[in-house]
Amino acid sequence: MKPQLTQEQKLTWKMTQRLSQAIEILQYNGVELEEYLEKQVEENPLLEWKKGELPSSGSAYPVSGVPEKEQDLYEYLKDQLLDIPMKAQVKQAVEFGIDSLNEHGYFDIDVQEWEREVQVNQETMEEAIQIIQSLEPAGIGAWSLQESISLQLQRLGCGANVIDLVHNHLQLVADQDVERIAEIYDFTDEEAKDAIDLIQSCHPRPGLQVAPVQQDYIVPDAYIYKKDGAWQVELSVYNQPTITMDESFLHLSEKDQEAQAFIQEKYKHAEWLQMAIEQRKKNVLSIIESIVQKQEAFFDAGPMQVHALRLREIADEVTLHVSTVSRAIRNKYIQTPHGIYPVKFFFQQGVKMRKGQEASSYTIKQLLKETIQLEDPKKPYSDQTLSVMLKDEFGIYLSRRTVAKYRKELRIPSSTERKKKG
């Protein structure tokens, strides 16, 4: 018996395609959004848009002015773990699994070897795999192309038929064999084409979406400034495109049914694009405004006052899903009175202090760096000594292991290596 495509699935096919495109649009920074819109205008005769112009000064900045390098895949995935509660054993298995991914986002290790390395039971392993596969970008943590594409399609809410097509007839998709796919799944030709388009829109190497890109200059996506005693957020012109439609084409196609169908399709897409761009603008603005409110001390006094902040706090504040916030801040930068910062900088892991407060990982790293800079080169502080000093002098409780981790992230050699150099 042929698997049937339900009416509900038929109605949601276009929606899943639109959702995939909306997610892509949300992740663009301002410059990437402009490039995307230029391409859309080339493909849609109804579309018109007002191209933003850069302000006369202070709009493009050398990368050297940016405090942090772009994350690689492994840092990007591990940062997302901050908002996921899990037991110590599960976390150990998850972190080992992330380190076992190749640059394309696929596992380079089998489950049995992974299980032996971290010494956990099958239930813990299954939970670890599920957590990794829930991270962004979708499709991460698979052992095969079919599994990766299936994970991406499941995230979009696709039904069993499309997943079955990926697992059992992927070659037909590659060959764009509309007739055969329609026959197997009792699809119309249009539904078969939609299925092919949807599957081919998935990323075959999801890990490469997070690969650092070398840039000579950064164009901020938003500007933060003080007016009448309050901090204001202004999106860059790249993030505020004006999209309009040339409706004269609608009348030209009235006597030609084929042309009319084409124009109607382009008109619907233009309407959707207007809505998607407006929604993106609204989301990006509300997220940055919420960050500014939560991190007001940073904007008042500088980076040493940046507080611990998690994606979930902002997501709850702006009533968006955590994954939406994660996508919206990706590759975006803001101009502040203290320089240009990637938006992700403002999401910091917190460490408990003596009075129950939390210090951000950035602040602690800077204190650690300054403490080491002031040490006697002939008698450098060990990680254990640094742990005690942070507790006694600043009320920050940090284990020796965490001190070592932060020290390595700062690219500071061990006390033994520092002593040799001293």
PEQUI-V301955 format. One record per residue. N is the residue number from 1. D_FIRST is the distance of its C-alpha to the first C-alpha in Angstrom with 1 decimal. Layout:
N&D_FIRST / N&D_FIRST
This chain:
1&0.0 / 2&3.8 / 3&6.5 / 4&8.8 / 5&12.6 / 6&14.6 / 7&17.9 / 8&19.8 / 9&18.4 / 10&19.2 / 11&22.7 / 12&23.3 / 13&22.4 / 14&25.9 / 15&27.4 / 16&26.2 / 17&27.6 / 18&30.8 / 19&31.0 / 20&30.9 / 21&33.7 / 22&35.7 / 23&35.7 / 24&36.9 / 25&39.6 / 26&40.8 / 27&41.4 / 28&43.6 / 29&47.3 / 30&49.5 / 31&50.0 / 32&46.4 / 33&45.6 / 34&48.0 / 35&46.5 / 36&43.0 / 37&44.5 / 38&46.3 / 39&43.0 / 40&41.4 / 41&44.4 / 42&44.0 / 43&40.4 / 44&41.0 / 45&43.9 / 46&44.1 / 47&44.7 / 48&48.3 / 49&49.6 / 50&53.0 / 51&53.5 / 52&55.3 / 53&58.6 / 54&59.9 / 55&63.0 / 56&66.2 / 57&66.6 / 58&65.0 / 59&61.4 / 60&60.6 / 61&61.6 / 62&61.8 / 63&59.3 / 64&62.3 / 65&62.8 / 66&59.5 / 67&59.9 / 68&56.7 / 69&54.6 / 70&51.0 / 71&48.8 / 72&46.8 / 73&43.2 / 74&44.4 / 75&47.0 / 76&44.5 / 77&42.0 / 78&44.7 / 79&46.2 / 80&43.0 / 81&43.5 / 82&46.6 / 83&44.5 / 84&42.2 / 85&43.8 / 86&43.2 / 87&45.0 / 88&47.2 / 89&45.1 / 90&42.0 / 91&44.0 / 92&45.3 / 93&41.9 / 94&40.7 / 95&43.8 / 96&43.4 / 97&39.8 / 98&40.9 / 99&43.6 / 100&41.1 / 101&39.1 / 102&39.9 / 103&40.9 / 104&37.4 / 105&36.3 / 106&34.4 / 107&35.5 / 108&37.8 / 109&37.8 / 110&35.4 / 111&35.0 / 112&37.1 / 113&40.1 / 114&39.8 / 115&39.9 / 116&43.0 / 117&44.8 / 118&44.7 / 119&44.7 / 120&42.3 / 121&39.6 / 122&35.9 / 123&35.6 / 124&38.1 / 125&36.3 / 126&33.0 / 127&35.0 / 128&36.8 / 129&33.7 / 130&32.2 / 131&35.5 / 132&35.7 / 133&32.2 / 134&33.2 / 135&36.1 / 136&36.7 / 137&35.7 / 138&32.0 / 139&30.4 / 140&33.4 / 141&33.1 / 142&30.1 / 143&30.1 / 144&27.9 / 145&27.2 / 146&23.5 / 147&24.7 / 148&27.4 / 149&25.3 / 150&22.8 / 151&25.9 / 152&27.1 / 153&23.9 / 154&23.7 / 155&27.4 / 156&26.5 / 157&23.9 / 158&20.8 / 159&17.4 / 160&14.8 / 161&13.0 / 162&16.4 / 163&17.2 / 164&14.1 / 165&15.2 / 166&18.7 / 167&18.0 / 168&15.7 / 169&16.6 / 170&20.1 / 171&21.6 / 172&19.6 / 173&21.2 / 174&24.6 / 175&24.3 / 176&23.3 / 177&20.7 / 178&19.6 / 179&18.0 / 180&15.7 / 181&14.7 / 182&14.1 / 183&11.9 / 184&9.7 / 185&9.7 / 186&10.2 / 187&13.8 / 188&17.0 / 189&19.5 / 190&21.5 / 191&18.9 / 192&18.1 / 193&22.0 / 194&22.4 / 195&20.0 / 196&22.0 / 197&25.3 / 198&24.5 / 199&23.6 / 200&26.6 / 201&28.8 / 202&28.5 / 203&31.5 / 204&30.9 / 205&34.1 / 206&34.6 / 207&37.8 / 208&39.6 / 209&39.3 / 210&42.1 / 211&44.3 / 212&47.8 / 213&49.0 / 214&52.7 / 215&54.3 / 216&57.9 / 217&58.1 / 218&56.4 / 219&56.1 / 220&55.9 / 221&53.2 / 222&55.5 / 223&59.2 / 224&60.8 / 225&64.3 / 226&66.7 / 227&67.9 / 228&70.2 / 229&69.7 / 230&65.9 / 231&63.3 / 232&61.3 / 233&58.1 / 234&57.7 / 235&54.7 / 236&55.5 / 237&55.2 / 238&52.2 / 239&50.4 / 240&51.4 / 241&50.2 / 242&50.6 / 243&47.6 / 244&48.1 / 245&46.4 / 246&48.1 / 247&47.0 / 248&48.9 / 249&45.8 / 250&44.1 / 251&46.6 / 252&46.5 / 253&42.9 / 254&43.2 / 255&43.4 / 256&40.8 / 257&37.3 / 258&35.8 / 259&38.6 / 260&38.2 / 261&34.6 / 262&35.6 / 263&38.6 / 264&36.6 / 265&34.2 / 266&37.2 / 267&38.9 / 268&36.1 / 269&36.0 / 270&39.8 / 271&39.8 / 272&37.3 / 273&39.5 / 274&42.6 / 275&41.0 / 276&39.7 / 277&43.2 / 278&44.9 / 279&42.8 / 280&43.4 / 281&47.1 / 282&47.1 / 283&45.3 / 284&47.5 / 285&50.7 / 286&50.0 / 287&49.1 / 288&52.3 / 289&54.4 / 290&53.2 / 291&54.0 / 292&57.5 / 293&58.1 / 294&57.0 / 295&58.9 / 296&62.0 / 297&64.3 / 298&63.1 / 299&63.8 / 300&67.2 / 301&68.4 / 302&66.2 / 303&63.6 / 304&65.4 / 305&64.5 / 306&60.7 / 307&59.1 / 308&56.1 / 309&53.1 / 310&49.4 / 311&46.5 / 312&45.5 / 313&48.9 / 314&48.5 / 315&44.9 / 316&46.1 / 317&49.0 / 318&47.1 / 319&44.0 / 320&41.6 / 321&39.1 / 322&40.7 / 323&38.3 / 324&39.3 / 325&43.0 / 326&42.3 / 327&40.8 / 328&43.5 / 329&46.4 / 330&45.1 / 331&47.6 / 332&49.7 / 333&53.5 / 334&56.2 / 335&59.9 / 336&62.1 / 337&65.9 / 338&65.5 / 339&63.5 / 340&59.9 / 341&57.3 / 342&53.6 / 343&52.0 / 344&50.5 / 345&54.1 / 346&54.4 / 347&51.8 / 348&53.8 / 349&53.3 / 350&55.9 / 351&58.3 / 352&60.2 / 353&64.0 / 354&66.8 / 355&66.9 / 356&63.2 / 357&62.5 / 358&60.1 / 359&61.2 / 360&58.7 / 361&57.9 / 362&59.5 / 363&62.8 / 364&62.9 / 365&62.3 / 366&65.2 / 367&67.4 / 368&66.5 / 369&67.3 / 370&70.6 / 371&71.6 / 372&71.1 / 373&73.0 / 374&76.0 / 375&76.0 / 376&78.8 / 377&77.4 / 378&79.2 / 379&77.7 / 380&74.2 / 381&72.2 / 382&69.6 / 383&66.3 / 384&67.5 / 385&70.7 / 386&68.7 / 387&66.6 / 388&69.8 / 389&71.4 / 390&68.5 / 391&68.7 / 392&72.5 / 393&73.1 / 394&70.1 / 395&68.5 / 396&65.3 / 397&63.6 / 398&61.8 / 399&61.2 / 400&62.5 / 401&58.9 / 402&58.2 / 403&61.5 / 404&60.7 / 405&57.3 / 406&58.9 / 407&61.7 / 408&59.3 / 409&57.4 / 410&60.9 / 411&61.4 / 412&64.5 / 413&65.5 / 414&66.2 / 415&69.7 / 416&70.4 / 417&69.5 / 418&71.4 / 419&74.4 / 420&74.5 / 421&74.4 / 422&77.1
